[in-house]
């Protein structure tokens, strides 16, 4: 190799080193500038917002070309740190080559960041408070190579309304003294969760259990058949879309093989629209008559719950019954607060939002009843009432949520971990399970967030109650003590989670 060739190669190597060093220095400076500008940069957004229905808005966003260039520069710098391009060491690839070679990847990253940042900025600048994620067709949105970036979406937002003066409301407060007899009755219902059912040949009496089959007909058409279900004899037999009054009178003294006929009226909010309000003929056949046999020893049950004596259990039950009265007081207060709101407010909720929330509203109310200490049978009975009035109940529940949430925000009401742990302990008592197991079940089912929201709403109600003027009125025992519930529709439409055959133990609780 001659001297000229060696000099040329040496010069190329030096030139390459200088170029790489220059590129590295430039990239480092760009990264520093990018980090500094990232914290300060704010999009120059132009937004147009229009109402397109109750709690629903259409938003059009325009982001100028200059902002796009800024984001592309940032992403190019970031990608240059790890890009692998033949002929260049990692971290030393020129920015222009990165932009050209990885245009599609850069566009996807820029689009993702632009959407997130622009949505946050528009919500902040326009006081948008979304209920759900915006409806954006991300796949079909493209970043233009030249010109401004425009996109639009629709979003459901919280209703905008003025709160009335919720201090000093005049509220009728239901009151009821918890007696020793109440505690004894609830204690019996509690231990009945662990009872055994034993068949016997005598005619059925009050509070006995019946295994029944049923057939429901409308004219000549058979709507549904239930091959077997178990219920306790109560004044009311409640299905998910209808109920039968005087069920205890109908079944008084029946024995195995007896058949009884009855007429039911389908709920006006049944999912079977054609059958709403229609009369349905029912034929019940008695398959078995059973009587509850309570456990002789309760020490093992108490030990499972972490309770040492029955006296301690009595104390917990009395506290639970008092919480049920508080629950009914809270429900009465909520109803009256909402009545005050609807007197002066005419805000509506989108029907599709209401329908989506039907199941969620059901879960929330069941959770509240569990917190308040109601038994499984009482909750099951209430569940069927909610399902019969699903749409209207959910609409009211959503309004209730928005009102109480706004009051909680106005009064800086928060929920602490101690509040949550206290509620979980009470729920564990009612279920006869450990608090750890109940907590795990809530987390697995996603109801832990519901619990947190409900506690916040309950605190808002308590705040209203603490500043209200009360007129005490007597309260009757819970209606659920008079009801036997069956998780089945008589119109043949299964609701989510329903089962034709009821749980005997939960029916007896």
C-alpha positions as CSV (number, residue, x, y, z in Angstrom):
1,X,0.0,0.0,0.0
2,X,1.5,3.4,-1.0
3,X,1.6,6.5,1.1
4,X,-1.2,8.3,-0.7
5,X,-3.6,5.4,-0.1
6,X,-2.6,5.2,3.5
7,X,-3.1,9.0,3.9
8,X,-6.5,8.8,2.2
9,X,-7.7,6.0,4.4
10,X,-6.4,7.7,7.5
11,X,-8.2,10.8,6.4
12,X,-11.4,8.9,5.9
13,X,-11.2,7.3,9.3
14,X,-10.5,10.6,11.0
15,X,-13.4,12.1,9.0
16,X,-15.7,9.3,10.1
17,X,-14.6,9.7,13.7
18,X,-15.3,13.5,13.5
19,X,-18.6,12.8,11.8
20,X,-19.7,10.3,14.5
21,X,-18.5,12.6,17.3
22,X,-20.3,15.5,15.8
23,X,-23.5,13.4,15.4
24,X,-23.2,12.2,19.0
25,X,-22.7,15.7,20.3
26,X,-25.5,16.9,18.2
27,X,-27.8,14.1,19.4
28,X,-26.8,14.8,23.0
29,X,-27.6,18.5,22.6
30,X,-30.9,17.7,20.9
31,X,-31.8,15.3,23.7
32,X,-31.1,17.9,26.4
33,X,-33.1,20.5,24.4
34,X,-35.9,18.0,23.9
35,X,-36.1,17.1,27.6
36,X,-36.2,20.8,28.5
37,X,-38.8,21.7,25.9
38,X,-41.0,18.6,26.7
39,X,-41.7,20.1,30.1
40,X,-42.6,23.5,28.7
41,X,-44.2,22.7,25.4
42,X,-47.9,23.2,25.0
43,X,-49.9,22.5,21.9
44,X,-51.4,25.3,19.9
45,X,-54.8,23.6,19.6
46,X,-57.9,24.9,17.9
47,X,-61.0,23.1,19.1
48,X,-64.7,23.2,18.2
49,X,-67.2,21.7,20.7
50,X,-70.9,21.2,20.0
51,X,-73.7,19.5,21.9
52,X,-75.2,16.6,20.0
53,X,-77.5,15.2,22.8
54,X,-77.9,14.8,26.5
55,X,-74.4,14.6,28.1
56,X,-72.9,14.1,24.7
57,X,-70.5,16.3,22.7
58,X,-68.7,16.3,19.4
59,X,-65.2,17.7,19.5
60,X,-63.1,18.7,16.5
61,X,-59.4,19.3,17.1
62,X,-56.8,21.0,14.8
63,X,-53.1,20.8,15.6
64,X,-50.8,23.0,13.5
65,X,-47.9,21.8,11.3
66,X,-45.4,23.5,13.7
67,X,-46.5,21.3,16.6
68,X,-46.3,18.2,14.4
69,X,-42.7,19.0,13.5
70,X,-41.9,19.5,17.2
71,X,-43.3,16.0,18.1
72,X,-41.5,14.4,15.1
73,X,-38.3,15.9,16.2
74,X,-38.7,14.6,19.7
75,X,-39.6,11.1,18.6
76,X,-36.7,11.1,16.0
77,X,-34.2,11.9,18.8
78,X,-35.7,9.2,21.0
79,X,-35.6,6.6,18.2
80,X,-32.0,7.5,17.3
81,X,-30.9,6.1,20.7
82,X,-31.7,2.6,19.7
83,X,-32.2,2.5,15.9
84,X,-30.1,-0.1,14.1
85,X,-29.1,1.1,10.6
86,X,-26.3,-0.7,8.6
87,X,-23.2,1.5,8.3
88,X,-23.8,3.3,11.6
89,X,-23.3,2.5,15.2
90,X,-26.4,2.5,17.4
91,X,-26.9,6.0,18.7
92,X,-25.0,7.6,15.8
93,X,-27.6,7.5,13.0
94,X,-28.3,11.0,11.5
95,X,-31.8,12.4,12.3
96,X,-32.7,12.9,8.6
97,X,-32.0,9.2,7.9
98,X,-34.1,8.2,10.9
99,X,-37.0,10.3,9.7
100,X,-36.9,8.8,6.2
101,X,-36.2,5.2,7.2
102,X,-38.7,5.0,10.1
103,X,-41.5,7.3,8.9
104,X,-44.3,4.9,9.6
105,X,-43.1,4.0,13.1
106,X,-42.5,7.6,14.0
107,X,-46.0,8.6,12.7
108,X,-47.6,5.9,15.0
109,X,-45.7,7.2,18.0
110,X,-46.4,10.8,17.3
111,X,-50.1,10.0,16.7
112,X,-50.3,8.3,20.1
113,X,-48.7,11.1,22.0
114,X,-50.6,13.8,20.1
115,X,-54.0,12.1,20.8
116,X,-53.2,11.7,24.5
117,X,-51.8,15.2,25.1
118,X,-54.4,17.0,22.9
119,X,-57.3,15.2,24.7
120,X,-55.9,16.1,28.1
121,X,-55.3,19.7,27.0
122,X,-58.8,20.2,25.4
123,X,-60.5,18.7,28.5
124,X,-58.5,21.0,30.8
125,X,-59.1,24.1,28.7
126,X,-62.8,23.5,28.2
127,X,-63.8,21.9,31.5
128,X,-64.8,18.7,29.8
129,X,-65.5,15.9,32.4
130,X,-65.9,12.7,30.4
131,X,-67.9,9.8,31.7
132,X,-66.3,7.2,29.4
133,X,-63.3,7.1,27.0
134,X,-63.8,9.2,23.9
135,X,-65.0,7.3,20.8
136,X,-62.0,7.7,18.5
137,X,-61.3,5.6,15.4
138,X,-57.6,5.5,16.0
139,X,-56.8,3.1,13.2
140,X,-58.2,5.4,10.5
141,X,-56.6,8.5,11.8
142,X,-53.4,9.4,9.9
143,X,-50.7,12.1,10.5
144,X,-50.4,14.2,7.3
145,X,-47.0,14.6,5.7
146,X,-47.8,18.3,5.1
147,X,-50.3,20.6,6.7
148,X,-52.3,20.6,10.0
149,X,-53.5,17.5,11.8
150,X,-57.2,17.3,12.3
151,X,-59.5,14.7,14.0
152,X,-62.8,14.6,15.7
153,X,-64.6,12.4,18.2
154,X,-67.7,12.0,20.3
155,X,-67.7,11.7,24.1
156,X,-70.1,11.4,26.9
157,X,-69.6,14.0,29.7
158,X,-71.0,14.5,33.1
159,X,-74.3,16.5,33.2
160,X,-73.9,20.2,33.9
161,X,-76.3,21.4,36.5
162,X,-76.5,23.7,39.5
163,X,-76.7,22.2,43.0
164,X,-79.6,23.4,45.1
165,X,-79.0,24.6,48.7
166,X,-78.5,21.1,50.3
167,X,-77.9,22.6,53.7
168,X,-80.9,22.7,56.0
169,X,-83.2,20.4,54.0
170,X,-86.3,19.3,55.7
171,X,-86.2,15.5,55.7
172,X,-88.5,12.8,57.1
173,X,-86.2,10.4,58.9
174,X,-87.5,6.8,59.4
175,X,-86.6,5.5,62.9
176,X,-87.0,2.2,64.6
177,X,-85.7,0.9,67.9
178,X,-83.7,-2.3,67.7
179,X,-85.1,-4.7,70.3
180,X,-83.8,-7.9,71.8
181,X,-86.5,-9.7,69.8
182,X,-85.1,-8.2,66.6
183,X,-81.6,-9.4,67.5
184,X,-82.9,-12.9,68.3
185,X,-84.7,-13.1,65.0
186,X,-81.8,-11.9,63.0
187,X,-79.5,-14.3,64.8
188,X,-81.7,-17.2,63.8
189,X,-81.6,-16.0,60.2
190,X,-77.8,-15.7,60.4
191,X,-77.4,-19.3,61.7
192,X,-79.8,-20.5,59.1
193,X,-77.1,-20.0,56.5
194,X,-75.5,-23.1,58.0
195,X,-78.7,-25.1,58.5
196,X,-79.6,-28.4,56.9
197,X,-83.0,-28.9,55.2
198,X,-84.7,-32.2,56.1
199,X,-87.7,-33.7,54.2
200,X,-90.8,-34.5,56.2
201,X,-94.3,-35.8,55.4
202,X,-96.5,-33.3,57.3
203,X,-98.4,-30.5,55.6
204,X,-96.2,-27.4,54.9
205,X,-96.3,-24.6,57.5
206,X,-95.0,-21.1,57.8
207,X,-91.3,-20.7,57.0
208,X,-91.0,-24.3,55.7
209,X,-89.3,-24.9,52.4
210,X,-90.8,-26.2,49.2
211,X,-89.1,-27.8,46.2
212,X,-91.4,-26.9,43.3
213,X,-91.6,-27.2,39.6
214,X,-93.5,-24.5,37.6
215,X,-95.0,-23.8,34.2
216,X,-96.0,-20.3,33.0
217,X,-98.5,-19.9,30.2
218,X,-100.0,-16.9,28.4
219,X,-103.1,-18.2,26.6
220,X,-102.1,-21.3,24.7
221,X,-98.4,-20.4,24.7
222,X,-96.0,-21.8,27.2
223,X,-93.6,-19.0,28.2
224,X,-91.2,-20.9,30.6
225,X,-90.8,-24.0,32.6
226,X,-88.7,-24.4,35.7
227,X,-88.0,-28.1,36.5
228,X,-87.1,-27.5,40.1
229,X,-86.4,-24.6,42.5
230,X,-86.5,-24.2,46.2
231,X,-88.2,-21.4,48.2
232,X,-89.2,-20.7,51.7
233,X,-92.9,-20.1,52.3
234,X,-93.3,-16.3,52.5
235,X,-96.1,-13.9,51.8
236,X,-94.6,-12.9,48.5
237,X,-92.9,-15.0,45.8
238,X,-90.8,-12.7,43.6
239,X,-89.4,-13.6,40.2
240,X,-87.2,-11.3,38.1
241,X,-90.0,-10.0,36.1
242,X,-93.2,-10.6,38.2
243,X,-94.3,-11.4,41.7
244,X,-97.0,-13.4,43.4
245,X,-98.7,-12.0,46.5
246,X,-100.3,-14.3,49.2
247,X,-97.9,-17.1,48.3
248,X,-98.0,-18.3,51.9
249,X,-101.8,-18.6,51.8
250,X,-101.6,-20.4,48.4
251,X,-99.1,-23.0,49.8
252,X,-100.5,-23.4,53.3
253,X,-100.8,-27.1,54.2
254,X,-99.6,-28.5,50.8
255,X,-98.0,-31.9,50.7
256,X,-95.8,-33.7,48.1
257,X,-97.7,-34.1,44.8
258,X,-100.1,-31.2,45.3
259,X,-100.6,-28.7,42.4
260,X,-101.5,-25.0,42.8
261,X,-102.6,-22.5,40.2
262,X,-102.1,-18.8,40.4
263,X,-102.1,-15.6,38.2
264,X,-99.1,-13.2,37.9
265,X,-98.8,-9.9,36.2
266,X,-95.6,-9.3,34.2
267,X,-93.6,-6.2,35.2
268,X,-94.0,-3.1,33.1
269,X,-90.2,-3.1,32.7
270,X,-89.7,-6.7,31.7
271,X,-87.1,-7.3,29.0
272,X,-89.9,-9.1,27.1
273,X,-91.5,-5.9,25.8
274,X,-94.6,-7.7,24.3
275,X,-95.4,-9.3,27.7
276,X,-95.2,-6.1,29.8
277,X,-98.4,-5.8,31.9
278,X,-99.8,-9.1,30.7
279,X,-101.5,-11.7,32.9
280,X,-99.7,-15.1,33.1
281,X,-101.1,-18.4,34.4
282,X,-98.8,-20.4,36.7
283,X,-99.0,-24.0,37.8
284,X,-96.8,-25.0,40.7
285,X,-96.3,-28.7,41.6
286,X,-94.9,-29.6,45.1
287,X,-91.9,-32.0,44.7
288,X,-90.8,-31.9,48.3
289,X,-91.5,-30.3,51.7
290,X,-88.5,-29.5,53.9
291,X,-87.9,-28.1,57.3
292,X,-84.8,-26.3,58.5
293,X,-82.6,-28.0,61.1
294,X,-80.3,-25.4,62.8
295,X,-76.7,-26.5,63.8
296,X,-76.4,-27.7,67.4
297,X,-72.9,-26.3,67.9
298,X,-72.2,-22.7,66.9
299,X,-68.6,-22.5,68.2
300,X,-67.0,-23.5,64.9
301,X,-69.1,-21.0,63.0
302,X,-68.1,-18.2,65.4
303,X,-64.4,-19.3,65.2
304,X,-64.5,-19.0,61.4
305,X,-65.6,-15.4,61.8
306,X,-63.1,-14.5,64.5
307,X,-65.9,-14.1,67.2
308,X,-65.3,-15.7,70.6
309,X,-68.8,-15.7,72.2
310,X,-72.4,-15.5,71.3
311,X,-72.6,-12.3,73.4
312,X,-70.1,-10.8,71.1
313,X,-72.2,-12.0,68.1
314,X,-75.3,-10.4,69.6
315,X,-73.5,-7.1,69.8
316,X,-72.3,-7.3,66.2
317,X,-75.9,-8.2,65.1
318,X,-77.4,-5.3,67.0
319,X,-74.9,-3.0,65.3
320,X,-75.8,-4.5,62.0
321,X,-79.5,-4.0,62.5
322,X,-78.9,-0.4,63.5
323,X,-76.9,0.0,60.3
324,X,-79.9,-1.3,58.3
325,X,-82.0,1.5,59.8
326,X,-79.2,3.9,58.9
327,X,-79.2,2.4,55.4
328,X,-83.0,3.1,55.1
329,X,-82.5,6.6,56.5
330,X,-79.8,7.2,53.9
331,X,-82.0,5.9,51.1
332,X,-84.8,8.2,52.3
333,X,-82.5,11.1,52.4
334,X,-81.2,10.4,48.9
335,X,-84.7,10.2,47.5
336,X,-85.7,13.5,49.1
337,X,-82.5,15.2,47.9
338,X,-83.1,14.0,44.4
339,X,-86.7,15.2,44.6
340,X,-85.3,18.7,45.4
341,X,-83.0,18.5,42.5
342,X,-85.6,17.5,40.0
343,X,-87.9,20.3,41.1
344,X,-85.5,22.8,39.5
345,X,-83.3,20.8,37.2
346,X,-84.3,19.4,33.8
347,X,-81.1,17.8,32.8
348,X,-81.4,14.4,31.0
349,X,-79.2,11.4,30.7
350,X,-78.6,9.6,27.4
351,X,-80.6,6.4,27.1
352,X,-77.7,4.3,25.9
353,X,-75.8,5.3,29.0
354,X,-78.7,4.3,31.2
355,X,-79.0,0.9,29.5
356,X,-75.2,0.2,29.9
357,X,-75.4,1.0,33.5
358,X,-78.3,-1.3,34.5
359,X,-76.1,-4.2,35.6
360,X,-73.6,-1.9,37.3
361,X,-76.4,-0.1,39.2
362,X,-77.7,-3.5,40.4
363,X,-74.2,-4.5,41.6
364,X,-73.8,-1.2,43.4
365,X,-77.1,-1.5,45.3
366,X,-76.4,-5.2,46.2
367,X,-73.0,-4.1,47.6
368,X,-74.7,-1.4,49.6
369,X,-77.1,-3.9,51.1
370,X,-74.3,-6.2,52.0
371,X,-72.6,-3.3,53.7
372,X,-75.8,-2.5,55.6
373,X,-76.1,-6.1,56.9
374,X,-79.0,-7.5,54.9
375,X,-79.0,-11.3,54.5
376,X,-78.6,-13.2,51.2
377,X,-82.4,-13.8,50.9
378,X,-83.2,-10.2,51.6
379,X,-80.7,-9.1,49.0
380,X,-82.0,-11.6,46.5
381,X,-85.5,-10.3,46.9
382,X,-84.4,-6.7,46.4
383,X,-82.5,-7.8,43.3
384,X,-85.7,-9.0,41.7
385,X,-87.4,-5.7,42.4
386,X,-84.5,-3.8,40.8
387,X,-84.7,-6.1,37.7
388,X,-88.4,-5.5,37.4
389,X,-87.8,-1.7,37.4
390,X,-84.3,-1.8,35.9
391,X,-84.4,1.2,33.5
392,X,-86.2,3.7,35.7
393,X,-84.2,2.6,38.8
394,X,-80.9,2.9,36.9
395,X,-81.8,6.4,35.6
396,X,-82.5,7.5,39.2
397,X,-79.3,5.8,40.4
398,X,-77.2,7.6,37.9
399,X,-78.7,11.0,38.8
400,X,-78.2,10.2,42.4
401,X,-74.5,9.4,41.7
402,X,-73.9,12.6,39.8
403,X,-75.6,14.7,42.4
404,X,-73.8,13.1,45.4
405,X,-70.5,13.1,43.6
406,X,-70.7,16.8,42.9
407,X,-71.6,17.5,46.6
408,X,-68.6,15.4,47.7
409,X,-66.4,17.4,45.4
410,X,-67.9,20.7,46.6
411,X,-67.3,19.7,50.2
412,X,-63.8,18.0,49.7
413,X,-65.2,14.7,51.0
414,X,-62.6,11.9,50.7
415,X,-62.5,8.2,51.7
416,X,-59.6,6.7,53.6
417,X,-58.3,3.2,53.8
418,X,-59.7,2.8,57.3
419,X,-63.2,3.5,56.0
420,X,-62.8,0.8,53.4
421,X,-61.4,-1.8,56.0
422,X,-64.3,-1.1,58.3
423,X,-66.9,-1.8,55.6
424,X,-65.1,-5.0,54.5
425,X,-65.2,-6.2,58.1
426,X,-69.0,-5.7,58.3
427,X,-69.5,-7.4,55.0
428,X,-67.4,-10.3,56.1
429,X,-69.6,-10.7,59.2
430,X,-72.8,-11.0,57.1
431,X,-71.2,-13.5,54.8
432,X,-69.6,-15.6,57.6
433,X,-66.2,-15.2,55.9
434,X,-62.9,-13.7,56.7
435,X,-62.2,-10.0,55.8
436,X,-59.3,-11.1,53.7
437,X,-61.4,-13.4,51.6
438,X,-64.1,-10.7,51.1
439,X,-61.5,-8.2,50.1
440,X,-60.0,-10.6,47.5
441,X,-63.5,-11.3,46.1
442,X,-64.2,-7.6,45.7
443,X,-60.9,-7.0,43.9
444,X,-61.4,-10.0,41.6
445,X,-64.9,-8.9,40.6
446,X,-63.9,-5.3,40.2
447,X,-66.3,-4.2,42.9
448,X,-63.6,-2.6,45.0
449,X,-63.9,0.6,43.0
450,X,-67.7,0.5,43.4
451,X,-67.1,0.2,47.2
452,X,-64.9,3.2,47.2
453,X,-67.4,5.3,45.2
454,X,-70.3,4.2,47.4
455,X,-68.4,5.2,50.6
456,X,-67.8,8.6,49.1
457,X,-71.4,9.0,48.2
458,X,-72.5,7.8,51.7
459,X,-70.2,10.4,53.2
460,X,-71.9,13.0,51.1
461,X,-75.3,11.8,52.3
462,X,-74.0,11.9,55.9
463,X,-72.9,15.5,55.3
464,X,-76.4,16.4,54.2
465,X,-77.9,14.6,57.1
466,X,-75.7,16.4,59.6
467,X,-77.1,19.8,58.4
468,X,-80.7,18.7,57.8
469,X,-83.8,19.4,59.8
470,X,-85.5,16.1,60.7
471,X,-89.0,14.9,61.3
472,X,-88.9,11.4,62.7
473,X,-91.4,8.9,61.3
474,X,-91.9,5.2,62.2
475,X,-90.4,2.6,59.9
476,X,-91.7,-0.9,59.3
477,X,-89.4,-4.0,59.3
478,X,-87.7,-4.7,56.0
479,X,-90.0,-5.9,53.3
480,X,-87.4,-8.5,52.3
481,X,-88.3,-10.5,55.4
482,X,-91.7,-11.2,53.8
483,X,-90.3,-12.2,50.3
484,X,-89.0,-15.4,48.8
485,X,-87.0,-14.7,45.7
486,X,-86.3,-16.8,42.6
487,X,-83.5,-15.9,40.2
488,X,-85.6,-16.7,37.1
489,X,-87.8,-14.9,34.6
490,X,-91.3,-16.2,34.0
491,X,-91.1,-15.0,30.4
492,X,-88.3,-17.2,29.6
493,X,-85.6,-14.5,29.4
494,X,-82.5,-15.3,31.5
495,X,-80.9,-12.3,33.1
496,X,-77.1,-12.3,33.5
497,X,-76.1,-14.5,36.4
498,X,-79.5,-16.1,36.9
499,X,-80.1,-19.7,37.8
500,X,-83.3,-21.8,37.6
501,X,-82.5,-23.5,40.9
502,X,-82.3,-21.4,43.9
503,X,-79.7,-21.9,46.7
504,X,-81.6,-23.4,49.6
505,X,-79.2,-22.0,52.2
506,X,-79.4,-18.4,50.8
507,X,-83.2,-18.7,50.7
508,X,-83.3,-19.5,54.4
509,X,-81.0,-16.8,55.5
